[in-house]
Amino acid sequence: MGAFLNVETSLTGRRWTGPTESELRLAEAMAQTTRLPLALCQTLVRRGVTPGEAAAFLAPALRDLLPDPLTLKDMGPAAARFLQALSRRERIAVFADYDVDGGASAALLLTWLRAMGHAATLYIPDRIDEGYGPNEPAMAELASRHSLILCVDCGTLSHGPIAAAKGADVVVLDHHLGAETLPPALAVVNPNRQDEDGTLAHLCAASVVFLMLVEANRQLRAEGAQGPDLMALLDLVALATVADVAPLTGVNRALVRQGLKVMARRDRPGLAALADIARMNEAPTPYALGFLLGPRINAGGRIGQADLGARLLATADPREAAALAQRLDQLNSERREIELRVRDEALAQAEARGLGGPLVWAAAEGWHPGVVGIVASRLKEATNRPAVVIGFDGAVGKGSGRSVTGVDLGAAVHRVAAEGLLVKGGGHRMAAGLTVDRPHLDAAMERLADLLAKQGAGQGGAGELKLDSLLMPGAATPALVEQIEQAGPFGASAPAPRFAFADMAISPRRIGETHLRLLASDGQGGQIEAVAWGAFEGALGPALNQPGHRRFHLAGRLELNTWGGRTKVQLRLEDAAEA
């Protein structure tokens, strides 16, 4: 298929691809059948939606998409033991991972129990001193004071630590890839167990916890009792789903969509305080969850006190929420400074090694383990390849990896660990963690690259930009953008549609050091404003901010910009090519 608008190499070095002839025909047929705008129909067709499914897809109902919790193995016993501990007023501990998914999962349980008049102990391990997941000393100590331990967003591979929890029952609520054998827990609820069918493998841990609470409420109703309002908890589920980069398809899409509505009510003190400090002045979006709230919640676990994020999400006290939000914002600023240094060093090392293979990786002494995951994300975004970044402390390195769509990094890391080249390792499709001894580093990365290559990693290259449709400026109305938003929320595995505007005259204006704003005109009275954040950090800004009257094809995502009481369409510019 020829390049879209004949753009073989754009200003950012990418080849543009558009809808196929088949997709165009299907979109035109859908537009005729449904009376929906053609641009929206093109977006729906590229997501595999048929005309008969369009109405339901644009208005997803959680009640229709939410799976029966009992389809997950061990769910019944897990919920029953949870309720038994509640009814007997037993001491309950929640052992959670230190990231957003773990913190949200813990907050779900703490909030639900508080509504039932019961308190629980929160335990989140220190990233540096204890590492990821349950450890034997912590589990043994918790078991000495509690009769039920709930491990959330962790525990599936923790055979020794769970065995150390003598005298207590352990329930695991997780989503990380399981091994052939399960730990000696009372229940392991995990859609990524080896004996699950994989239909719910896209759930994050908070969604698994939410399903257990759905089952707990159902068991309460069967006994004539009433459980807490679960719909009010969906803001936590939405936050975890987006921050953990779970695919926004199927029930995840419905959970996030409903959760954003709940979050907009600002009923949760911690999220309201954090939104204020992050200057979120508009209704929450997946972007805000992933790039404004998520990093701040993660900051405590990365470079500060591990339980700050979970405490923020769980608190009912606005004053405590404000103090925690302020501290997390400070830590996030410190995290950014550390990240920038490590990112520059890691990128230079990866470039020296070569960016053309199936895996991009970097490792060095002293890189803070709290930022290696973020830096891995940056390398992945820059190269369109799975990336691993490892920080060594002496002979042992702790690393984190991020993957691209279609490549299961967690399974590959688990395989390398099983083969003995890693001390330990695991994760899920899009993210993984690992520990490696220095002598095995090169061999482990070589083996990981080989496994990823067999999945197709690195074959697509970084030079392709997929576009959904060609638009005229006059067609880019607020009404169209609002209709397109009904196909969202957009995020992992469901990217926001990109549109091209052909042969546009531009009037550029630099904003600050790195950003670019421009007015684009089609010569027939149609105009659209565009903004390119960080344009001068790459090739886009210098190329567009030149004197003269050149014309360009522009590509990006549409968004609504409200200022001074007026709402207009703005193009979030991602790429351009000379017309």
N, C-alpha and C positions, 0 to 999 in steps of 0.2 A: 504494500500500500504506500502511495506517495506521501511525502511529508505534508502536514496540514499547512495551508497557505504557502506551500513550497519552502517552508523554513527548515532547511537541513541543518543549519548551525545558527542558533540564536546568539544574542549578546552574552548569555551565560554559558554558551557552548553546548546547548541542547538541541536535539531534533524534536520538532513538534509533531505529535500524532493526534488525530481526531477520531470521530466516530466512523465506524465502517459503513459501507453502503447498506448492509443488512440492518444495522442499528438505526440508520436514518429512516429507512422504510418503516421499521417497527414504531419509531417515535412519531412519524407522520400519521400512521394508522391509529396510534393511541390518542393523538391530539384530536383526530376526527371523531373517535368514539367517545372520549371523555370530556371534550371541550376544554381541556387543560392547555396552558401555553406550551408551545412546541419546545421551548428551552427546558421547561420542567419535565416534559415527556422524555427528552433526550437523557436527562439525568436519571429518570426512573428506569429507562431501558438499560442503561449501563449498569444498573444495580440488579438486573434480572427480573424486574417487576413487569407483569403482564397487565393489559388493560383491565381485566377483571379483578386484579389485585390492587389496583392503584388507590382506590378509595380507602381500603383498609390499611394500606401501607402509609398513607398520608395522615391517618388518624389511628395509630396503633393503640390498642386497648390492653393494658397490663393483665387484666383478668383473662384475656384470650391467649396471651403469650406466656404467662407464668407457668412453669412446669409444676407438676405434682411433686412436692418435696420427697415423697416416698419412692420416687424413681431412682434416687441416689441411695446406694447401699449404706447400711448402718444408720440411716436417718431416723427411723423409728426409735431404736434404742437410745440414740443420742438425745433426742428431744425428751423421751421419757425419763432418762436419768437426770437431765437438766431440771425438769419439773419436780422430780422427787427431791432433789437437793433444795429446791425452792420451798416445797411444802414442809420439809423437815427442818428448814432454817439451818441447813448445813453451811459451813464456810466454803465459799467458792473462790477460786483464783482464775484469772484470765491471763494467760501467757501469750503475748502478741509480738509479731515482728515490728521493727522500728520504722517501717515506711508508712505511707498514707493508707494503703490497703490494710495493713495490720492495725494501725491506729483507728481507722474507721470501723473495722471488725470488732475491736475491743469496745469502742464507744457504743456500738449497737447493743452489745450485751449489757454493758454497764447501765445504759439508759433504760433498756427494757426491765432490768432487774430493779432499778430505782423506782420505776413506775409501779412495780409490784411490792414496794416497800422493803427491798432487800439490797444490801450493799455487797460488793465483791472486791477482791484485792486485784489490783492491776500490776503486772510485772512485765517489763520490756527490757530485754538484755542490752547491755552496752555494746555498740558495734565493734569497738576496738578491743575491749577487755574480754568479751564473751563471744562475739561473733554472731552469726545468724542462727536463729532457731534455739530450741531447748538445749540446755547443757545439764550435765549430771548434778553438779552442786546446787544449782538453782532449783531443779525439779525435786531433788531430795529435800531441800529446805522448805519448799512450798508444800510438799506432801506431809511434812511433819505438823503443819498447822491447818491444812485444808483437806476435806474429803473428796472434793471434785476439782480437777484442773482442766480448763478449756484451753487448748492450744489453737490459736487462730492465725491463719496465714503462715503456718509453719507446723512442723511435727511429723509430716508424712515419712520422712527418712530418719527420724530420731529414735532408733531402736534402743540404744543404750540409755539416753536420758529418760525416756519414758519408763523403761524398766527400773530406773533408779527412784521413781516416784512411788516408793513402797507405802502401802496403806491408803493410797488415794486412787480413785478412778480417774482415768484420763480420757477425754474426748477430743479428737482432732477434727478441726473444721478448716480445710485447706484447699488449695487448688494447684499446688506444685506437683510436678510429675512424680508418680510413685514408682517404687521398685517392685520386683516380683513378690517380695515378702513385705508384710505390713508390720509396724511396731506393735508391741504388746499393749495396745490401748483398748479400752472398753468399746470404743467406736472410732472409726476413721471415715469421716464423710468428706469425700474428695472426688469431683467429677473426672480427675485425671489419675485415678487409681488404674492399675493395669487391667482390672476386671470390670471396669465401666465401659460402656459402649461409645463414649466420646461425644454424645449428642450435646452435653452440657459442658464440654471442655473449655468453652470460651468464658465461663464465669470466673470472676475474681473471688477472692476469699470472702469479701463482705457480702457478696450475693449468696454464697453458700451459707453464711451465718444468717442472712435474712431468711433464706428458705427454712432453716431450722426453727427460726422464730415463728414463721408461718405454720409449721407443723406443731410447734408448742402451743400456739393459740388455738389450733384446731383440736388438739387433745384437751385443752382447757374447756373449750365449748362443749365437747362430748361429756365432760363432767359437770356441765351446768355453770361454769365459771367464765369470766370475761378477761381477756388479755389486753395489753396496751394497744394503742392505735399504731399499726405497722406502717400505714401510708406516711405518717409523720416522720418515719425513719429513712425514707427514700433519699433524702438529701445526702446522707452518709453513703448510701449505696452508689449513688451517681458520682459522688466525689471519688470514691475508691475505683470505680470502673474506669473513669477517664484517666485518673492519675496513674493507674497500673497499666495503661495502654491496652486494655481489653478491647476486642473488636466491637464496634457499635453496630452490631447486627442482631437480629432475632430479639430475644427477651432483653438483652443488654440495652438495645436501643430504646425499648419501652421503659426500662428502669431509669435510664438517664433522663429521658424526656420528662417523666413524671417527677423525678428527683429535682430537676431544675425548677419546676414549678413550686415544689415544697421549699427549696432554698430561697426562692424569691420572696417568700413570706417573712424571712429573717427571724424565724422562731428560735433558732439554735444560737445561744449567746456566743459560742466560740466562733462559728462561721460568720456571724454578723460582725463581730469585732475584727476578725481577720479581713473580711471584705472591706471594712472601713479603712484599715491601715494600709491595704493594698490599693486604695483609691478606686474600688469598683463602684462606679457611679451608675451603672446600667444593670439590667436584669442579667443574672448569671448565664454564662455560655460554657460549652465545653472548653473553649480556649481559656477562659478565666479559671476554670477548675484545674486545667493541666499546667498553666503557665503562671498564674498569679497565686492561687491558693495552695496548690500541691507542693511547689518548691518550699514555701514557707513552713508548711506542716512537716515536711521532710527534714527541715534544717536542724531540728532538735536531735533527731536520730543520726544525722550525718556528722555534725561537729559539736553538738552540745549535749544536753541531757536527754536521754533516749525517750523518756515518757512524756515530754512536753506536748507533742502533737496529739497524742491520744487523750491527754488530760484536757487539752483545749476543746477537742471534739465532744468530750463527755460532760464537761462542766455545765451546771445549770445556773451558775453565779455570774452575772454580767461583769462584776468587778474583777473576779478571777480571770474571766475570759479576756478582758482588756489587757491585764498584766501579762498573761501568757502570749497573747497576740503580739504585744510589743517586744517581748523577749525573742520570739520566733522571727520577727522581722529583722531584728538586729543580727541574729545568727545567720539569717539568709544573706544579709549583706556581706558578712564575713565569709560565708560559703562561696559567694560569687567571686571574691578576690582570690581565694584559694583555687577555685575552678579555672579561672582564666590562666593562671600560671601553669597549672598542670595541663590544660588543654593545649596551650602553645607548645609545650615540650612534647606532649604525646603526638600531636599532629606532625611536628618536625621529624620525630622518630619514625612514625608510620610512613611518611613520605619517603624517607631515606630507605626504608625497607621495601617500599613499592606498594601502590594502591590498586594494582590491577588484579590481585588474586581474589579468592572467595572469602577471605577473612582479613580484616584490618586490625592490627593489634599493637600495643605498646606497653612497656613495663619499665619501672625504674624504682630505685631506692627512695623511700621517704614520701612517695605520693600518698596523700591522705586517703584512707579507705572510704571516707564519707563522700568523696567527689568522683571516684573512679567510674561509678555508674553514669553520672551525668556526662562526664567526658566521653564515655563510650557512646552515649546517645549523639553527642556532637560529631564524633567520627563517623558514626553510621549515617547521619544526615548529610554529611559532606561527601561521602563516597558511595552511598546507596549499597553498602555491603554490611554484613554483620561485623560488629566491632567488639573487641575485648580490651580493657585497660586494667593493668595490675600494678598495685603498689606493694613494694617489698619492705619488710622490716627484718633485716638480717637475712636468714636463709629461707624464710617463708613469705610468700606473696599472696595477698588477697585481692581478687579481681572481680569485675562485674562486666557483663556483656549485654549488648542490645542487638536485636535482630531486625530484619526487614520482612515484609509480608511474604508469606509462602515458604519461609525457611524456619524450621523448628530448632532454635538454638538450645533450648533446655534439654531436649532429647539428646542432642549431640554432646553437650557437656556431661550429661549423665553417663553416656557411653564411654567417654574418655576417662571419667572417674572410675567406672567399673573395670576398665582395662588397667588401672593402676598408675596412670600417668599424672593424675591429679590426686591430692590428698582427699579432697571431697569436692562435689560439685552437683548442681541441679538447678531447677528453675522451671520456667514454662516456655511457650513458643517464642515470645518476644523478649524475654529477659532471663538472665541466668547469673548465678554467683559461683565462684570457684576459689579453691585454695590450692596452691602449687608450690612444691619445693623447687628452689632455684636450679638444681641440676637437671630437672625434668622440664624446664620451661620451654625450650625450643622444640623438644619432641612432642610435648603436649599441644602446643600451638600448631605444629605441622599436622598432627593427627586430627585436631579439630577442624583445620582448614580442609583436610581431605574429606571428612564427613560432610561438611557444609557444601563442598563442591558437588558432591553426589546429589544434594538436594537442589542444585541449580544456583547456588549463591555466586554472585559475581558475573553471571552471564548476561544480565540485562544492561550492565554498564550504568554510568551516571548521566548519560547524555540523552534522556528522553523526558519530554513533558507532555502528559496526556491532557487533552482538551475535550470538553464535553460538547461545545457548541460555538458557533459564530454568532455574535450579536451586533446590532446597530445601537449606537448610544441612545436613540430615542426609545428603544425597547427595554432598556435597563431602568425600569420604574420601581418605586418602592413596593408597589403591589406585586410585581414579579418576584422581587427578593423575598417578600413575606411568604409567597407561595412556595418558593424553592426551599425556604427554611422548614416547611412542613415535611420535606423529604429527609430532614435531619432527625436528631442531632448528628453532626459530622465529626469524625475523628478516625481512630485506628480502623482499618479495613472498610471505612465508609468516608472517604475524603470528600470535602466540599467540592462541588463542581467548579471547574475552571472554564472561563469564557475568553474568547479572543475577540478583539476589535481590530478590524483591518484598515490599513492605509490611513492612519490618524496623524494629523498635524499636532505637535505638542508645544506647550509653553511651560518649561520646567522651572522649578524654584527650589533651591537647596534649603533644608531645614536643619539648623544646627550643624554638627560635624558629619553626621552619617546618613541623614534621611533626605528623601526627595519627594516633593509634591509637584504634580503637573496637571495642566488642563489639556485635555485631548479633544480635538474637533475633527469631524468627518468631512467638513467642507460643504455639507448640505444642511447646516443649521443644528446638527446634533452634537452635543458635548457631554463629556463625563470627566469628573475629577478622579485623579488616581493618586495613591500614596505608596511609596516603596520604603518601608522601614529598613534601615541598615543598608541602603542601596550603595553607599560609598565605601562599604566594607568589601565590596566585590566589584564586578565589571559593570553592573547595570547603571549605577549613578554616574560615573565618569563618562560613559558613552552617551547617555541621554542628556546630560547637562552641558551641551555644547552649543555654541552660537550657530545660527543658520536656520534654514527652513526645511530640514529633512523630515520625512514621513516614516512612521513606524507602525508595525503590527504590535499590539499590546496584548498581554495575557495575564490573567489573574482571577481572583475570586471577588464576587460582589458582596458588599456589606452596606448596612444602613448607618449613616452618620447623622446624629442629631445634635444640633448646635443652635442656641438662641431660639428654641422652640420650633425650628424647622428641621424636617427630616429629608435627606436626599441620599441618592445612591453614590457609593464610592467604590472604586476599583482598588482592591489590595493588589498592587502590581507585583508579579512574580518574575516576569520575563518580557523581553521585547526583541524585535528583529527589524532591521531596515526593510521598508516596503519597496 
